[in-house]
Amino acid sequence: MSGLFISYRREVDAGWAGRLAADLKRDLPDRLVFHDIASIEIGEDFGIAIERALGHCAVLLVVIGPGWLNVQHPHGGRRIDDEDDWVRIEILAGLKGNLRVVPVLMGGASMPRGNQLPDALKPLVRRNAHEITDKRWDYDVGELVKALGRIPAHGAGRIVAPPAVTPPPHIPVAHDLPAPGTVFRHGPDFPELVVLPAGRFLMGSPENEEGRSTDEGPQHEVTIARPFAVGRYPVTFAEWDAFVAAGGTRHKPNDEGWGRGRQPVIHVSWKDAQAYLAWLRDQTGQPYRLLSEAEWEYAARASSQTRYPWGIDPGKNKANFAGSGSQGSKRQTSPVGSFAPNAFGLHDMIGNVWEWVQDTWHDNYQGAPDDGRAWEEGSDSRVLRGGSWFDGPVICRAAFRLRNSPDDRFYVLGFRVCCAPPIV
C-alpha cells in the first residue's frame, strides 16, 4: 500500500492542496494520490470512502496553512475541536494507523503547539514537518518527492477505522454546494463540476505586463462572496451530442474531422450555449448559466496573479495554443483534460477553445462590477476568454479578452458551464 492521502482545510487551503496534488501525480505517477473529498465519487459515504482510501496509503500529508488551526464551525467554535470534523478524523485515523503522518506547512504557516490542539491530536506536533514556500515551490516539492520516495509501502493494508460518525448527506445542489474542491455531476450525460471557494482577486493585468492591451485595465479588486460550481472541462462533443439526442437542439456542430467524444465542442455560438444551459436547467432543476467574465478570470487564475496560471512564461506543454509545444498546437483541439489542472482543479482554462462568458463587451473596466456579477449593459457583442489552439501565447494570457457576435460559430469557439444562482 503506497498511496498518498492529502488532508486539508477546504475553506483556506484548497488552492495549495490542489496544486500539491497535481505536482505529486506528475512526479510520482506510480503512486495513488487521494486528494481528499475531490477523489470521492458522488453518492459515496464519506467515512467509508476515507477509510478505504487510507487503507491504500502509506503516507498522510496534512496541509497546514496560516488559517488551518482557527477555521470556525458555522455553529461556533473551532472546527478542529469538533469530534465530527473530517480533517480531525483523517489525522486521528492516520496517527492511530500505521501511516507516516507528515505535516506540510504552506504560506509561511508554523507548526501548531501541543496546547493549541485537542488532546487526541497532540501527537501530531511530534511529527517532523516539511515546509513548502511559494517562492521555492518547485524545489520544496522536489525535496518532498525525494523524501516520499524513501518511505516504504506499508504491508499490512490495515488502518484503524475513524471514530463512528454520521456523515453529512452528499447532495450536490447549487444553493447548498459541497465543500470547495468537490467534483460532482448531476447525471452521466451532464458536465462534471468543481466547487470553487469564495475569495478576492485582482482582475485585469498590470500596466507593465508584457503583451498587455488597454482593455485589460484598470486592474481592480473583485470579491467572489460565495462558492460556486464550474465545469471541470469545456463542454465536450459527447455532452453536446447527448443534448442533440434528447431533442434539445437540431444543431449538430462540425467536428472538423478531429473527433467527437472528449474533444471540446466547437462551432457553437453564445446563443447555442444559452440553449444548452436552458436544457440543463430543465433536466436538472439546477441554476446552470455561463460564468461572468470576472468569475471566469477568478477561476482561471486560481489564486495566481501572473501572466499565466502557472507563471510568467508560456512554458512548454502547459496548454494547447500556438507555440505551446503541445500535440495540437496550431493544428486542432485536444481532448479535454490533456493537461494538468490549475490549482482549483479546472482543466483547459487556457487554450484549446475560446470560452463564451455572459458579459457584453466594454472597452475597459472603468465602472465594472466589483462583486463578480456579469456586466451586460451596452454593447451587443459578447466576451470570450482563454484563447484557443490557434492563438499565440500573448493572446492566451489569463487577462486577455476577445469579443464576437453572439451568433458567431467558428472552429475555435466553445464554452464552459457554471452552476450557481446569478449574482444580483
C-alpha positions, 0 to 999 in steps of 0.5 A: 500500500503506497498511496498518498492521502492529502488532508486539508482545510477546504475553506483556506487551503484548497488552492495549495492542496490542489496544486500539491496534488497535481505536482505529486501525480506528475512526479510520482505517477506510480503512486495513488494520490487521494486528494481528499473529498475531490477523489470521492465519487458522488453518492459515496459515504464519506467515512467509508470512502476515507477509510478505504482510501487510507487503507491504500496509503502509506503516507498522510500529508496534512496541509497546514496553512496560516488559517488551518488551526482557527477555521470556525464551525458555522455553529461556533467554535473551532472546527478542529475541536469538533469530534465530527470534523473530517480533517480531525478524523483523517489525522486521528485515523492516520496517527492511530494507523500505521501511516507516516503522518507528515505535516506540510506547512504552506504560506509561511504557516508554523507548526501548531503547539501541543496546547493549541490542539485537542488532546487526541491530536497532540501527537501530531506536533511530534511529527517532523514537518516539511515546509513548502514556500511559494517562492521555492515551490518547485524545489520544496516539492522536489525535496518532498518527492525525494523524501516520499520516495524513501518511505516504504509501502506499508504491508499490512493494508490495515488502518484503524477505522475513524471514530463512528460518525454520521456523515453529512448527506452528499447532495450536490445542489447549487444553493447548498454546494459541497465543500470547495474542491468537490467534483460532482455531476448531476447525471452521466450525460451532464458536465462534471463540476468543481466547487470553487471557494469564495475569495478576492482577486485582482482582475485585469493585468498590470500596466507593465505586463508584457503583451498587455492591451488597454482593455485589460485595465484598470486592474481592480479588486473583485470579491467572489462572496460565495462558492460556486460550481464550474465545469471541470472541462469545456463542454465536450462533443459527447455532452453536446451530442447527448443534448442533440439526442434528447431533442434539445437542439437540431444543431449538430456542430462540425467536428472538423474531422478531429473527433467527437467524444472528449474533444471540446465542442466547437462551432457553437455560438453564445446563443447555442450555449444559452440553449444548452444551459436552458436544457440543463436547467430543465433536466436538472432543476439546477441554476446552470448559466455561463460564468461572468467574465470576472468569475471566469478570470477568478477561476482561471487564475486560481489564486495566481496573479501572473501572466499565466496560471502557472507563471510568467512564461508560456512554458512548454506543454502547459496548454494547447495554443500556438507555440505551446509545444503541445500535440495540437498546437496550431493544428486542432483541439485536444481532448479535454483534460490533456493537461494538468489542472490549475490549482482549483482543479479546472482543466483547459482554462487556457487554450484549446477553445475560446470560452463564451462568458455572459458579459457584453463587451466594454472597452475597459473596466472603468465602472465594472462590477466589483462583486463578480456579477456579469456586466451586460449593459451596452454593447451587443457583442459578447466576451470570450476568454482563454484563447484557443489552439490557434492563438499565440501565447500573448493572446492566451494570457489569463487577462486577455479578452476577445469579443464576437457576435453572439451568433458567431460559430467558428472552429475555435469557439466553445464554452464552459458551464457554471452552476450557481444562482446569478449574482444580483 
